[in-house]
Amino acid sequence: MDNKYPWSFCSLGGVTRVKISSGEDIAHLGELDQKLWTVLSCPVDGLYFDKKTLNLLDTDKDGKIRVYEVVAAAEWITSVLKDKDLILKGSDTLPLAELNQGVEAGARLYNSARQILANLGKADAEEITLADSSDSVAIFAGTKFNGDGIVTPDSADDEAVKEAIAQTVALVGSKTDRSGAAGVDAELITAFYDALAAYVAWAEAKKADILPFGDDTEAALAAVEAVKAKIADYFLRCKLIAFNADAAGAVDVDVAKIASISAGDMTAEMGQIAEYPLARPNADGVLAFEGINPAWKGAFASLKALVLDKELKGKKGMTEDQWNAIVAKFDAFKAWAGSKAGASVESLGLEKAKELLKADKKEAVLALIEQDLALTDEANAIDEVDKLMHYYRYFFEFLNNYVILGAFYSPNDLAVFQAGKLYIDQRCLDLCINVADMGKHADMAGQSGMYILYCNCVSKSTGKTALIAAVLTDGDVDALRVGQNAVFYDRDGLDYDATVTKIVDNPVSVRQAFWSPYKKLARTISDRINKSAAEKDAKVTGDLTAKANTATLPADKEAAKAAPVENKFDIAKFAGIFAAIGLALGFVLSALAALFAHWYTPLIALLVLILVISGPSMFIAWLKLRKRNLGPVLNANGWAINSKIIVNIVFGATLTSLAKYPKIATKDDPYAPKKSPWPTIIIILLLLCGAFAGLYFTNNLKWMGIERKPKVEQVEAPAEAPAEAEAAEVVPEAE
């Protein structure tokens, strides 16, 4: 897309971004090429931002706010305001005169704002606030109808209609009206009257032929059900005895069982006694009404009074056929009871239900609901005023966290994804982000090039938990480790106990990279020394143990072990060793002579050595620190980041603050460690030795009587020279 609108640009975090600095910029967001947006979508959940504004922006309710939804909001709010630049102020108060009544939406918003103020008793006000538009309960508190399709008892003037609404709320259910009161809609009032009709029809279907025991039928059925299973068990035992008389002892109560519980309080054993047969079974298959198991005597007495005394009057027992005939008498009643309808209104009783059904105020309530729905457009316009006020207050702040991510780079603001602060190891980490999916973070966080501490956080006071990724951007990392405890404060100031669970290791600073090789060398040497000491300790211990074990050896073996081993002196071997040492010493002295030929050569050598050791580490760290990118971390949280979010060295230093202590005297501290003079003495001696060596090898100690003699090379004379010299000596001296 060609950007015909004259956009202005700025640099944020070393990346060029579009600058949103006027209402016109907001109005033309739809013309901005999506390739230039920093964010393409962000989640609604997990952000520290006004929740209602986020939900209003998410028009398709998919949990993500996308570019087209932001553009639609920008076009709408700039179209209904006269001065678009007011959006940049983020105020919660809007003068009504700033609403653009020249467009239909602006005129509707103006009228609705006036209606809100009138409902709140502020008819003469010339401005509306976010608090005014957000208080829907206060706005609709004095209204009978508010366009939501819900009516309350106060919506009706007729007492019978009020009662119908109230009974529906009490028995069937309710919905909350915009006024905050409980009310009903068309679905609920219809369900109420349907339940009334069903209940009355069911109740009137109860006739004498389905009530074998009259008004006591329900109680009689309950008595039958209470002992039905136990009676069936009794008759089965009787059948087993009739089948095999030898089974009588097995199916009857075992005297041994009774004996086992007879020593104590048997009332405490009623549970076990209840497991015994209802009565003593017999081959005749007759259940005598006397001799009932004590645990079942009460339930059986109720059955006898309600059923058996009426059906088997004068009888002292009953057979299985007689019992089955009694049970069958309840079939019609049970079928009727099982078909119960309108149970939700049963508590009214049949007469009250018939009264309400006869009055039939259903249509009257539905008419009220229709009257309420007629104001839907007006009520929705009132909701639009609330939407306008939320956008008016928060939209530019949202754009600053979406289009350019300027809030993240602002020294005075926090980005919507910053969750709070982590205090650990004498520093404060300001860049903490809630982790939505640890699996995605495990895959993507390493691509950020940042040092990240993952922490589980628990608030002991509220029980809340959080999983955060805290980014360390300054200081050293020597003391940080998994399992370390810290304290996390969220944006509301609530404190959490934090524990480091995972560390993504990356360079933190060039300074740290400089010292890293030396620290690694020191750790390696320390580990080697500790290992060597441990090995020597083990060897000494082993030798002592071995000597102790051999202390009782026979004298001849002991003498053989104690016999010294003859060492022969090899002069050729030692001559070779001394020659090698001499050569090495000569090489070292020659190297020192070359090194100290000039006063500045040792410094150059030292700098070269430092560069060789620390240079690669510092260079790699510098490259990584320049490319630290927060984008992968946000992507793992469900964002769609369209541009690099660089956390360079300068900006990173502002995201982690280190503890700074003033210099204080320790003379008043009796436990302060005493300073040893030896480190200073050793340093001075080394400096003096270095200075002496430098002066010596540059031949600058003549004033002290010390002069380094240069090496004289001997030149061999020609072969004829001695003869000539000898001849010269024998020539006689002329007289």
C-alpha positions in Angstrom: 0.0 0.0 0.0 1.3 3.5 -0.9 1.3 5.8 2.1 -0.1 9.1 0.6 -0.6 10.6 4.1 2.6 12.5 5.2 3.6 10.3 8.1 6.4 11.5 10.5 8.9 9.1 11.9 11.1 8.7 15.0 13.7 6.4 16.4 12.8 4.3 19.4 15.4 1.8 20.8 17.5 2.2 17.7 14.6 1.3 15.3 12.7 3.7 13.1 9.0 3.8 13.8 6.0 5.8 12.7 5.2 8.7 15.1 1.6 9.2 16.2 1.5 12.8 17.4 -1.8 14.3 16.3 -5.5 13.5 15.9 -5.0 13.5 12.1 -2.5 10.8 12.5 -5.0 8.7 14.4 -7.7 9.4 11.8 -5.5 8.2 9.0 -4.3 5.0 10.7 -6.2 3.0 8.1 -3.8 4.3 5.4 -0.7 3.2 7.3 0.9 0.1 5.7 0.6 -2.8 8.1 4.3 -3.5 7.5 5.0 -0.3 9.5 3.0 -1.3 12.5 5.0 -2.6 15.5 2.2 -5.0 16.6 -0.2 -6.9 14.4 -2.3 -8.4 17.2 -2.2 -8.6 21.0 -4.1 -10.7 23.5 -7.0 -9.2 25.5 -6.0 -11.2 28.6 -2.8 -10.7 30.6 -2.4 -7.0 29.9 -2.2 -4.2 32.5 -4.7 -2.0 30.8 -8.3 -1.0 31.2 -10.2 -4.3 30.7 -13.4 -2.7 29.4 -11.5 -0.8 26.7 -9.8 -4.0 25.6 -13.1 -5.8 25.4 -14.7 -3.0 23.4 -11.8 -3.0 20.9 -12.1 -6.8 20.5 -15.2 -6.5 18.3 -15.2 -10.1 17.1 -14.7 -11.4 20.6 -11.9 -13.8 19.6 -9.6 -12.8 22.4 -7.2 -10.9 20.1 -7.1 -7.2 19.1 -6.0 -6.9 15.5 -5.1 -4.1 13.2 -8.4 -3.8 11.5 -10.2 -3.5 14.9 -7.8 -0.7 15.9 -8.4 1.1 12.6 -12.2 0.8 13.0 -12.0 2.3 16.5 -9.7 5.2 15.3 -12.0 6.1 12.4 -15.1 6.0 14.7 -13.8 8.2 17.5 -12.2 10.7 15.2 -15.5 11.0 13.2 -17.6 12.0 16.3 -15.2 14.6 17.7 -14.7 18.1 16.5 -11.1 18.4 17.8 -9.3 15.1 17.2 -6.3 16.2 19.1 -8.2 15.9 22.3 -7.7 12.2 22.1 -4.0 12.6 22.8 -4.7 14.1 26.2 -6.3 10.9 27.6 -8.7 12.9 29.7 -11.7 11.4 31.5 -13.9 14.5 31.0 -15.4 15.4 27.6 -17.1 18.8 26.9 -20.4 18.1 25.1 -19.7 20.9 22.7 -16.8 18.8 21.3 -19.2 16.2 20.0 -19.6 16.5 16.2 -23.4 16.8 15.7 -22.9 17.3 12.0 -22.7 13.5 11.6 -25.5 11.1 12.7 -23.4 9.2 15.2 -22.2 12.4 16.8 -25.7 13.7 17.1 -27.0 10.5 18.6 -24.1 10.5 21.1 -24.9 14.1 22.1 -28.5 13.3 22.8 -27.6 10.1 24.7 -25.1 12.0 26.8 -27.8 14.5 27.6 -30.1 11.7 28.6 -27.4 10.2 30.9 -26.8 13.5 32.6 -30.6 14.0 33.1 -31.0 10.5 34.6 -28.1 11.3 37.0 -29.7 14.6 38.0 -27.1 16.7 36.1 -29.3 18.0 33.3 -27.5 21.4 33.3 -24.0 19.9 33.0 -22.0 20.8 29.9 -19.5 18.0 30.2 -19.7 14.3 30.8 -17.1 12.1 32.7 -16.1 8.5 32.4 -17.5 7.9 35.8 -20.9 9.2 34.6 -21.1 6.9 31.6 -19.8 3.8 33.4 -22.4 3.8 36.2 -25.2 2.0 34.4 -27.0 1.2 37.6 -27.3 4.9 38.5 -28.2 5.9 34.9 -31.1 3.5 34.8 -32.1 3.4 38.4 -35.1 5.6 38.0 -36.3 4.2 34.7 -39.1 1.7 34.1 -37.8 0.8 30.7 -34.2 0.8 29.4 -34.2 -1.2 26.2 -32.6 -4.4 27.5 -35.8 -6.5 27.2 -35.9 -7.2 30.9 -38.7 -5.9 33.2 -38.9 -5.7 36.9 -41.9 -5.6 39.3 -41.4 -1.8 39.3 -41.9 -1.7 35.5 -45.6 -2.6 36.1 -48.5 -0.6 37.5 -51.0 -3.5 37.8 -50.5 -5.5 41.1 -51.4 -8.8 39.4 -48.7 -8.2 36.8 -46.2 -7.2 39.5 -47.0 -10.5 41.3 -46.6 -12.5 38.2 -43.1 -11.0 37.6 -42.2 -11.4 41.3 -43.3 -15.1 41.4 -41.3 -15.8 38.2 -38.2 -14.3 39.7 -38.7 -16.3 42.9 -39.5 -19.7 41.4 -38.2 -19.9 37.8 -35.2 -17.5 37.7 -34.2 -14.0 37.0 -32.0 -11.7 34.9 -30.3 -8.5 36.0 -31.9 -5.4 34.5 -29.7 -2.4 33.5 -31.0 -0.8 36.7 -29.3 -3.5 38.7 -32.6 -5.1 39.9 -33.7 -8.7 39.2 -36.2 -9.0 36.4 -37.6 -11.3 33.8 -37.5 -11.5 30.0 -39.9 -13.1 27.5 -38.3 -16.5 27.9 -38.6 -16.6 31.7 -42.2 -15.4 31.9 -43.2 -18.0 29.2 -41.5 -20.7 31.2 -43.4 -19.6 34.4 -46.8 -19.9 32.8 -45.9 -23.2 31.1 -44.9 -24.6 34.4 -48.1 -23.4 36.0 -50.2 -25.1 33.3 -48.2 -28.3 33.5 -48.4 -28.5 37.3 -52.2 -27.9 37.4 -52.8 -30.6 34.7 -50.7 -33.1 36.6 -52.1 -32.4 40.0 -55.7 -32.6 38.7 -54.9 -36.0 37.2 -54.6 -37.5 40.6 -57.8 -39.6 41.1 -59.1 -42.0 43.7 -58.3 -45.1 41.6 -54.6 -44.3 41.8 -54.7 -43.7 45.5 -55.0 -47.2 47.1 -54.6 -45.7 50.6 -56.3 -42.4 50.1 -54.4 -39.4 51.4 -52.0 -41.7 53.1 -50.9 -43.3 49.9 -47.7 -41.4 49.6 -46.7 -42.2 53.2 -47.7 -45.8 52.7 -45.5 -46.0 49.6 -42.6 -44.6 51.6 -43.1 -47.3 54.3 -43.2 -50.1 51.7 -40.0 -48.8 50.0 -38.2 -48.7 53.3 -38.5 -52.5 53.9 -39.1 -53.8 50.4 -35.6 -55.1 49.9 -35.4 -56.7 53.4 -38.7 -58.5 52.9 -37.6 -59.8 49.5 -34.4 -61.1 51.2 -36.5 -62.9 53.9 -38.7 -64.7 51.4 -35.6 -65.9 49.4 -34.2 -67.4 52.6 -37.4 -69.2 53.1 -37.3 -70.7 49.6 -33.7 -71.9 50.2 -34.9 -73.8 53.4 -37.8 -75.3 51.4 -35.4 -76.3 48.7 -32.9 -77.9 51.2 -33.7 -78.2 54.9 -30.0 -78.5 55.7 -29.6 -74.9 54.5 -31.6 -73.6 57.5 -28.5 -73.0 59.7 -26.7 -71.2 56.9 -29.6 -68.8 56.1 -30.8 -68.1 59.6 -29.0 -65.8 62.1 -25.8 -67.3 63.4 -25.8 -67.6 67.2 -22.0 -67.3 67.2 -22.3 -63.8 65.6 -24.7 -62.7 68.3 -22.3 -64.1 70.9 -19.4 -62.2 69.5 -21.1 -58.8 70.2 -23.0 -59.7 73.3 -20.2 -58.8 75.7 -20.5 -55.1 75.1 -23.2 -52.5 74.6 -25.3 -54.1 71.9 -27.1 -50.9 71.0 -23.8 -49.7 69.5 -23.9 -52.8 67.2 -27.3 -52.0 65.6 -25.6 -51.6 62.2 -24.4 -55.2 62.3 -27.7 -56.5 63.7 -29.5 -54.8 60.8 -27.6 -57.1 58.5 -29.2 -60.2 60.1 -32.5 -61.5 58.5 -35.7 -59.5 59.0 -37.1 -62.5 60.8 -36.2 -66.1 61.3 -36.9 -67.8 58.0 -39.0 -71.0 57.7 -39.9 -73.6 55.1 -43.6 -72.5 55.1 -42.5 -69.1 53.6 -44.7 -67.0 56.0 -43.5 -63.7 57.5 -44.9 -63.5 61.0 -45.6 -60.0 62.2 -44.1 -60.9 65.5 -40.4 -61.7 66.1 -39.1 -59.0 63.8 -35.3 -58.2 63.9 -35.0 -55.4 66.5 -33.0 -53.2 64.1 -36.0 -53.2 61.6 -38.8 -53.2 64.2 -39.6 -49.4 63.8 -39.7 -49.5 60.0 -41.9 -52.6 60.1 -44.2 -51.1 62.6 -44.9 -48.2 60.2 -45.5 -50.6 57.4 -48.0 -52.6 59.5 -49.9 -49.5 60.7 -50.2 -47.9 57.2 -50.5 -51.0 55.0 -50.7 -54.4 56.5 -53.4 -53.7 59.1 -55.6 -52.5 56.2 -54.8 -55.1 53.6 -54.3 -58.1 55.9 -56.6 -57.1 58.8 -56.6 -59.7 61.6 -53.7 -61.7 60.0 -50.6 -62.5 62.0 -48.4 -63.1 59.0 -48.2 -62.9 55.2 -47.0 -64.9 52.3 -44.8 -63.7 49.4 -47.9 -63.6 47.1 -49.8 -61.4 49.5 -46.8 -59.1 49.8 -46.4 -58.9 46.0 -50.1 -58.0 45.6 -49.8 -55.2 48.1 -46.7 -53.8 46.3 -48.6 -53.9 42.9 -51.3 -51.7 44.3 -48.9 -48.7 44.1 -48.0 -49.1 40.4 -50.6 -46.6 39.2 -49.7 -44.1 41.9 -46.0 -44.4 41.1 -46.5 -43.9 37.4 -48.5 -40.7 38.2 -45.9 -39.4 40.6 -43.1 -40.2 38.1 -44.9 -38.0 35.5 -44.8 -34.9 37.7 -44.6 -31.7 35.7 -44.2 -28.0 36.7 -42.1 -29.0 39.7 -40.6 -25.5 39.9 -44.0 -24.0 40.9 -45.2 -26.9 43.1 -44.4 -24.9 46.2 -47.3 -22.6 45.3 -49.8 -25.4 45.9 -52.6 -26.4 43.5 -55.0 -23.6 44.5 -52.5 -20.7 44.1 -51.2 -22.1 40.8 -54.8 -22.3 39.5 -55.4 -18.8 40.7 -52.4 -17.4 38.9 -53.1 -19.4 35.8 -56.7 -18.1 35.7 -55.6 -14.5 36.1 -53.2 -15.0 33.1 -51.0 -11.9 33.2 -48.5 -13.5 30.7 -49.6 -11.3 27.8 -49.5 -8.2 30.0 -45.9 -8.9 31.0 -44.9 -9.6 27.4 -46.4 -6.3 26.4 -44.2 -4.5 29.0 -41.2 -6.3 27.6 -42.1 -5.1 24.1 -42.4 -1.6 25.4 -39.0 -1.9 27.0 -37.4 -3.2 23.8 -38.8 -0.2 21.9 -36.1 1.8 23.6 -33.2 -0.5 22.5 -31.7 2.0 20.2 -31.8 4.7 22.8 -30.2 2.4 25.4 -27.6 1.2 23.0 -26.8 4.8 22.2 -26.2 5.3 26.0 -23.8 2.4 25.9 -22.1 4.0 22.9 -21.5 7.1 25.1 -19.7 4.8 27.6 -17.7 3.3 24.7 -16.8 6.8 23.5 -15.6 7.8 27.0 -13.4 4.7 27.3 -11.8 5.4 23.9 -11.5 9.1 24.7 -9.6 8.2 27.9 -7.5 5.2 26.9 -7.3 4.9 23.1 -4.1 7.0 22.6 -2.4 5.1 25.5 -3.4 1.9 23.7 -1.9 3.1 20.4 1.3 4.0 22.2 1.5 0.3 23.3 0.5 -1.1 19.9 1.4 1.0 16.8 4.9 2.1 18.0 5.4 0.6 21.5 6.5 4.0 22.7 5.4 3.3 26.3 8.0 0.6 26.6 10.8 3.0 25.8 9.4 5.9 27.9 11.3 6.6 31.1 8.0 7.6 32.9 5.6 4.9 31.7 5.2 1.1 31.8 4.2 -1.0 28.8 1.0 -3.0 29.1 3.0 -6.2 29.2 5.2 -5.2 32.1 4.0 -7.2 35.1 6.0 -5.6 38.0 9.4 -5.7 39.6 11.6 -8.5 40.8 14.2 -7.9 43.6 17.0 -10.4 43.6 20.8 -10.3 44.4 21.0 -6.6 45.2 19.2 -5.4 42.1 15.7 -4.6 40.8 14.5 -6.0 37.5 11.9 -3.8 35.9 11.3 -5.9 32.8 9.1 -8.7 34.1 6.5 -10.4 31.9 3.7 -12.8 32.8 4.2 -16.2 31.2 1.1 -17.5 29.5 2.6 -20.7 28.0 5.9 -22.0 29.4 6.2 -24.5 26.5 6.2 -21.7 23.9 8.7 -19.7 26.0 11.0 -22.7 26.2 11.1 -22.7 22.4 11.3 -18.9 21.6 12.9 -17.2 24.6 16.4 -18.3 23.6 16.0 -16.3 20.3 15.8 -13.1 22.2 19.5 -13.0 23.2 18.5 -11.9 26.7 19.4 -13.2 30.1 16.0 -14.4 31.5 15.1 -15.6 35.0 11.9 -17.7 35.1 10.3 -17.5 38.5 7.3 -19.2 40.2 5.6 -16.6 42.4 3.1 -17.2 45.2 1.4 -14.6 47.4 0.9 -16.0 50.8 -1.6 -13.3 51.8 -4.0 -13.8 48.9 -3.1 -17.2 47.5 -2.5 -15.8 44.0 0.2 -17.4 41.9 2.1 -16.1 38.9 4.8 -17.4 36.5 7.0 -14.6 35.3 10.0 -14.1 33.0 12.3 -11.5 34.5 14.9 -10.0 32.1 18.4 -9.1 33.6 20.1 -6.3 31.6 22.9 -5.1 33.9 25.3 -6.3 36.5 27.0 -9.7 36.9 25.4 -13.2 37.1 27.9 -15.0 39.3 25.5 -15.4 42.3 22.4 -16.3 40.3 21.2 -19.9 40.2 18.1 -22.1 39.9 16.3 -22.4 43.2 17.3 -18.9 44.4 14.6 -17.0 46.3 13.5 -13.5 45.5 10.5 -11.1 46.0 8.2 -10.0 43.2 5.9 -7.0 43.4 3.1 -6.8 40.8 1.7 -3.6 39.3 -0.8 -3.3 42.2 2.0 -3.5 44.8 1.1 -7.0 45.9 4.2 -9.0 47.0 4.9 -12.6 46.1 7.5 -15.1 47.2 9.5 -15.9 44.0 11.7 -18.8 43.2 14.0 -19.1 40.2 13.0 -22.2 38.2 14.9 -21.7 35.0 17.7 -19.5 33.6 18.2 -18.6 29.9 21.9 -17.6 29.8 23.1 -14.8 27.6 25.5 -11.9 28.0 24.4 -9.1 30.3 27.1 -6.5 29.8 30.5 -5.9 28.1 32.0 -5.4 31.5 30.8 -8.9 32.6 32.2 -10.3 29.3 35.6 -8.7 30.0 36.0 -10.5 33.4 34.4 -13.7 32.3 37.5 -15.5 31.0 39.4 -14.7 34.2 36.6 -15.8 36.4 36.3 -19.1 34.4 40.1 -19.6 34.7 39.9 -18.9 38.5 37.1 -21.4 38.9 39.0 -23.9 36.8 42.2 -23.5 39.0 40.1 -23.6 42.1 38.4 -26.8 41.0 41.7 -28.3 40.1 43.3 -27.4 43.4 40.3 -28.8 45.3 40.4 -31.9 43.2 44.1 -32.3 43.7 43.8 -31.7 47.4 41.1 -34.3 47.7 43.1 -36.8 45.7 46.2 -36.3 47.9 44.1 -36.5 51.0 42.6 -39.8 49.8 46.1 -41.0 48.9 47.5 -40.2 52.4 44.6 -41.8 54.0 45.1 -44.9 51.8 48.8 -45.0 52.6 48.1 -44.8 56.3 45.6 -47.5 56.1 47.9 -49.7 54.1 50.7 -49.2 56.6 48.4 -50.1 59.4 47.4 -53.2 57.6 51.0 -54.3 57.0 52.2 -53.5 60.5 52.0 -57.2 61.5 54.0 -58.6 58.5 56.8 -61.1 59.3 60.2 -59.7 60.1 61.9 -60.8 56.8 59.2 -59.3 54.7 59.2 -56.1 56.7 63.0 -55.9 56.4 62.7 -56.4 52.6 60.2 -53.6 52.4 62.4 -51.4 54.5 65.5 -52.0 52.4 66.6 -48.9 50.6 66.5 -48.8 46.9 69.9 -48.1 45.4 70.0 -44.8 43.4 72.8 -44.6 40.9 74.1 -41.2 39.9 74.0 -40.6 36.1 76.2 -37.7 35.3 75.3 -37.6 31.6 71.6 -37.4 32.5 72.1 -34.4 34.9 74.4 -32.7 32.4 71.6 -32.8 29.8 69.1 -31.4 32.3 71.3 -28.5 33.3 72.0 -27.8 29.6 68.3 -27.6 28.9 67.7 -25.4 31.9 70.5 -23.1 30.7 69.0 -22.8 27.2 65.6 -22.1 28.6 67.0 -19.5 31.0 68.9 -17.9 28.1 65.7 -17.7 26.0 63.7 -16.2 28.8 66.4 -13.6 29.5 66.6 -12.7 25.8 62.9 -12.3 25.7 62.9 -10.1 28.7 65.7 -8.0 27.2 63.6 -7.5 24.0 60.5 -6.8 26.1 62.2 -4.1 28.2 64.2 -2.6 25.3 61.8 0.4 25.6 59.8 1.6 28.6 56.5 1.3 26.8 56.9 -2.3 25.4 55.8 -4.0 28.6 52.6 -1.9 28.5 52.0 -2.9 24.9 52.6 -6.5 25.8 50.1 -6.3 28.7 47.5 -4.7 26.5 48.0 -7.4 23.8 47.7 -10.1 26.4 44.4 -8.6 27.7 43.1 -8.2 24.2 43.9 -11.8 23.3 42.1 -13.1 26.5 39.1 -10.8 26.9 38.7 -9.5 23.3 36.8 -12.3 21.8 34.4 -12.6 24.7 33.8 -8.8 24.7 33.3 -8.7 21.0 30.7 -11.5 21.0 28.9 -9.9 24.0 28.8 -6.6 22.2 27.3 -8.1 19.1 24.6 -9.9 21.1 23.8 -7.0 23.4 23.2 -4.8 20.3 20.7 -7.3 19.0 18.7 -8.2 22.2 15.1 -8.4 21.0 12.0 -8.6 23.3 9.9 -9.7 20.3 10.3 -13.5 20.7 9.3 -13.3 24.4 6.1 -11.4 23.6 5.4 -13.7 20.6 5.5 -16.6 23.1 2.8 -14.8 25.1 0.4 -14.7 22.1 1.5 -11.3 20.6 2.1 -10.9 16.9 5.2 -8.7 16.8 5.9 -7.1 13.5 9.2 -5.3 14.3 12.2 -5.8 16.4 11.9 -4.5 20.0 15.6 -3.8 20.6 16.9 -3.7 24.2 20.3 -2.3 23.5 23.1 -1.6 26.0 22.1 2.0 26.8 18.3 1.2 27.2 19.0 -2.1 29.0 20.9 -0.3 31.7 17.7 1.5 32.6 15.7 -1.7 33.0 17.9 -3.1 35.8 19.0 -1.0 38.8 21.9 -2.0 40.9 22.4 -1.4 44.6 24.7 1.6 45.3 26.2 2.1 48.8 28.1 5.2 50.0 31.6 4.9 51.2 31.7 4.7 54.9 34.4 4.3 57.5 34.7 0.8 59.1 36.7 1.8 62.2 33.6 1.7 64.4 32.8 -1.8 63.2 34.5 -4.3 65.6 33.8 -7.2 63.2 35.0 -5.6 60.1 37.9 -7.6 58.6 41.3 -6.1 59.3 43.3 -5.0 56.2 46.5 -6.9 55.8 49.6 -4.9 54.6 50.9 -7.8 52.6 49.0 -7.3 49.4 50.3 -3.7 49.2 53.8 -4.8 50.0 53.7 -7.5 47.3 52.4 -5.1 44.7 55.2 -2.6 45.6 57.9 -5.2 45.3 56.5 -6.4 42.0 56.5 -2.9 40.7 60.1 -2.3 41.9 61.3 -5.5 40.3 59.6 -4.6 37.1 61.2 -1.1 37.1 64.6 -2.6 37.9 64.3 -5.1 35.1 63.3 -2.4 32.7 66.1 -0.1 33.6 68.6 -3.0 33.6 67.7 -4.3 30.2 67.6 -0.7 28.8 71.1 -0.1 30.3 69.9 2.8 32.4 71.6 1.8 35.7 75.0 3.2 35.0 74.6 6.0 37.6 74.4 3.2 40.2 77.6 1.6 39.0 75.6 -1.3 37.4 76.1 -1.7 33.7 74.8 -4.5 31.6 77.8 -5.7 29.5 76.9 -6.3 25.9 77.6 -9.6 24.4 80.9 -9.5 22.4 81.1 -11.6 19.4 84.6 -13.2 18.6 85.8 -13.0 15.0 88.1 -15.7 13.8 91.4 -14.5 12.2 92.6 -15.7 8.8 94.8 -18.8 8.7 97.9 -17.0 7.6 97.8 -14.4 10.4 99.7 -16.4 13.0 102.6 -17.1 10.7 102.9 -13.4 9.8 102.7 -12.4 13.4 105.3 -15.0 14.3 107.6 -13.8 11.5 107.3 -10.3 12.7 108.4 -11.3 16.1 111.7 -12.8 14.9 112.8 -9.8 12.8 115.9 -8.2 14.5 115.6 -4.7 15.5 117.5 -2.4 13.3 120.4 -0.6 14.7 
